[in-house]
Structures are given as structure tokens and as C-alpha cells.
Amino acid sequence: MLIKADEYPFHQIAESFAAVHTSDKHWNDGHYICLCDMDGNVSLVSTLRLYQNTNVLDGFVCIRHEGMQHNIRVSRQLRPDFEYRVGPLRIELLEPMKSIRLVLEPNEFGIACDIVCHTVGRPYHGPLSTNRIDGWLLMERMTYEVAGRAEGWIDVAGKRFELTPERSGVFRNHSWGILRGRGGPPMHASPQPRVERPIGLRNWVLYTMPDHTGFYEFIEDADGNKWSGAIANVDGSWNKMTGEILHEDREVFVTDVDHDLTFYDGSSRISGGSIAIHDSEGVTREFEIEDMGWVYCHGGGYFGGFNDRLGQGAYRGEYHEEGEVWDCTHPTKIIDGDGNEVDDFPTVLAESFVLLKSGDQVGSAHFECAAFGPVPKYGLTGKGGG
């Protein structure tokens, strides 16, 4: 079938854009958007993603306000409608790499938004990440990261919050490729082999300051070595840390990051601290960190987060919608609407939002931090959220 994208002369396989080059069910393509206001009133995580080989498009919006996380998850049959929307949720690509619009129309779960995400600085283009175990392709994925500012509004808990470029931060990526865990469970296949990531403290940080943006990611082991937590090689080994300072006219490599972080109750939830980012031009940028809360992307369907526990990209009919509200004020416990603790919750990972201060400049960051195994430096165990 032909879709609107086929009018453009950008094809790379002898098929229309309704098809991809592989029949692997775990192929997926979509945008992941995180944003916050710098007053700490609201933070938001959202995605909209195509699964061409399961014929599904799904997405979510999770909004945190005053410690409560409001979730909506939506899914539909992809074909024949290739429009980038599902139910009340849509993304509009206004100017590629410059601005996109995220819209969640009013719905029964009581949250909504209409936000234009403006890019500041150049995108970070990560290398291809490929992982095979005994010849079995588990991951083949490309990603770019973009930081910037937001303009628009968010409705939550009966209130409307206006977002302005001066007092907001946007942190988003676009990824595509094969990734196990998306596209539904692998039916009639043996259990997936365990991917041996480096053990240590994971940092995935995308930030916005008045004069630049930046990105870095690593897993720091007990010896202080910083390994990439995302860039795997075909032989199963991992690259060193990656990162760039992103200016309007150039990118500058991040060579190292020093950090002195504090955590809530021995968990992986950041409460404060400081970081120093060193770059290849010999510049060191120092920042103080203030916590503005966290969002669990499990509320959007990650880690089997849909009610049916099938995860993202599984077929749920022509249209499906679900959601709930959680109390996430505790750093490791999530309380549902009935006052019960949510069981078997993957609390090690969360999307934290922090305020950054450097001299008289103030910015914000999406600061994903988690202990994968023990981290003696901070007394973290990597279990139960810590």
C-alpha cells in the first residue's frame, strides 16, 4: 500500500513506506518525549511508536503533579491508517529536528496537553547499537537525542499549567530498529538469552541550559570505569561512555563526568548533589542538582506495563485505552488508587527531572539514574529500587 511518505524520494528499499526491510516482529520506530516546568509543578513522559510487523501503533502519556502520576495508555491497529495518532494522542512533526507538537485531547482519565517542543542546539546522533548472542540478533537500533524548551499547556488534577520556553525543558529522542521487549512477547521461541550489561551506576542525562544543551550516558563500575549503557557491539562487548555538548553550530565531545550525588533512602532516586562535565575543548561545566520528582515509564507500558502484561506493540484490537493514577511520593513504593502497593514493580528505573544551577544560570535535565547491581560509592544495592 502507498502512504503519504511515499511521495518523497527517500526510499531505501524496493517497497513503500508501509513496509520495513525486515519481518522481525520487534522492529519499531517512534518518538520518546520528556518535559518539565522548572517550578516543579508538572513533568511529563510520552511516546508514540509504530510496530509495522505486528500492525500496531501505541503510545502513552504519564504526568506527575504533586507526587501523583496520572497514566493513559492507548493502542490501535496500524493499517490502513498510517497517521501518527492513536485515539486522543498524536504527534505532529512541524519542522524536522526543530519543533514537534504533542497533543493529548481531553479523555476519561482527566489529563490533556498541547505542547510544542522547540529544539535548542544540535541533535546528538548516537552510533548504531547491535547486540548478538550466539548469532541471535537481540538489538539493532539507531537513536538521536534532542534537547530544548516547551511552549503550551498541561491539564492535570483539574488544573492547567502553562509552559513557557523560559521556564521549561524538553528532552526527547527518536529511535528505530529491532529491540526485544517491544512488539509483544516472542511466541514459540526459547527464552531470550541474558544480556550482560556492565554492573554499576547508570546515568542517562539530557539537559538544557540558557546557552547550550548536552547529553551523556554511562554505567560506572566499582573501579570508576564508565561504560556505555546503550551502545553494544555485535560481539556483546560495550563501548566506553558517550556524550556531547550541543551548541547551535557544533557538537563537542564529553570526555568525562565527575559526580557527587545524593539519594532518597538508599534508593536510586536522586535527591540532589553535583556534577562536573568535562569536554574535549578543555571546558569544565559544574552544576548543582535539585530534585523535581520522577516518572515511572512502566505507567506507559514499559516492562509489561499494560494491564494484560504483554508490553508495548502487542495487538489489543482496533482500539484500546486504559489508565490509572498512582501515588509516587515514596522513592520506591507505588500506591494504586485503592491504597494498595503495586506488586512486582520495576522501581530501579525511573525518569527523574532535576533543576540545574551553574553560577547565575538555571536549567533543567532529564536525569535517569539507576543502580545495576551494587554501587559501593553510594551504598546502593541495585535491588528494590536501590
Residue, then its C-alpha position, 0 to 999 in steps of 0.5 A: m500500500l502507498i502512504k503519504a511518505d511515499e511521495y518523497p524520494f527517500h526510499q531505501i528499499a524496493e517497497s513503500f513506506a508501509a513496509v520495513h526491510t525486515s519481518d522481525k516482529h520487534w522492529n519499531d520506530g517512534h518518538y520518546i518525549c520528556l518535559c518539565d516546568m522548572d517550578g516543579n509543578v508538572s513533568l511529563v513522559s510520552t511516546l508514540r511508536l509504530y510496530q509495522n510487523t505486528n500492525v500496531l501503533d501505541g503510545f502513552v502519556c504519564i504526568r506527575h503533579e504533586g507526587m501523583q502520576h496520572n497514566i493513559r495508555v492507548s493502542r490501535q491497529l496500524r493499517p490502513d491508517f498510517e497517521y501518527r495518532v492513536g485515539p486522543l494522542r498524536i504527534e505532529l512533526l512541524e519542522p524536522m529536528k526543530s519543533i514537534r507538537l504533542v497533543l493529548e485531547p481531553n479523555e476519561f482519565g482527566i489529563a490533556c496537553d498541547i505542547v510544542c517542543h522547540t529544539v535548542g542546539r544540535p541533535y546528538h546522533g548516537p552510533l548504531s547499537t547491535n547486540r548478538i548472542d550466539g548469532w541471535l540478533l537481540m538489538e539493532r537500533m539507531t537513536y538521536e537525542v534532542a534537547g530544548r524548551a516547551e511552549g503550551w499547556i498541561d491539564v492535570a488534577g483539574k488544573r492547567f499549567e502553562l509552559t513557557p520556553e523560559r521556564s521549561g525543558v524538553f528532552r526527547n529522542h527518536s529511535w528505530g530498529i529491532l529491540r526485544g521487549r517491544g512488539g509483544p512477547p516472542m511466541h514459540a521461541s526459547p527464552q531470550p538469552r541474558v544480556e550482560r550489561p556492565i554492573g554499576l551506576r547508570n546515568w542517562v542525562l539530557y539537559t538544557m541550559p540558557d546557552h547550550t544543551g548536552f547529553y551523556e550516558f554511562i554505567e560506572d563500575a566499582d573501579g570508576n570505569k564508565w561504560s556505555g549503557a546503550i551502545a553494544n557491539v555485535d560481539g556483546s562487548w560495550n563501548k566506553m561512555t558517550g556524550e556531547i555538548l550541543h551548541e547551535d553550530r557544533e557538537v563537542f565531545v564529553t570526555d568525562v563526568d565527575h559526580d557527587l550525588t545524593f539519594y532518597d533512602g538508599s534508593s536510586r532516586i536522586s535527591g540532589g548533589s553535583i556534577a562536573i562535565h568535562d569536554s574535549e575543548g578543555v571546558t569544565r561545566e559544574f552544576e548543582i542538582e535539585d530534585m523535581g520528582w520522577v516518572y515511572c515509564h512502566g505507567g506507559g507500558y514499559f516492562g509489561g506495563f499494560n494491564d494484560r502484561l504483554g508490553q508495548g506493540a502487542y495487538r489489543g484490537e482496533y482500539h484500546e485505552e486504559g489508565e490509572v493514577w498512582d501515588c509516587t511520593h515514596p522513592t520506591k513504593i507505588i500506591d494504586g488508587d485503592g491504597n494498595e502497593v503495586d506488586d512486582f514493580p520495576t522501581v530501579l528505573a525511573e525518569s527523574f527531572v532535576l533543576l540545574k544551577s551553574g553560577d547565575q544560570v538555571g536549567s533543567a535535565h532529564f536525569e535517569c539514574a539507576a543502580f545495576g547491581p551494587v554501587p559501593k560509592y553510594g551504598l546502593t544495592g541495585k535491588g528494590g529500587g536501590 
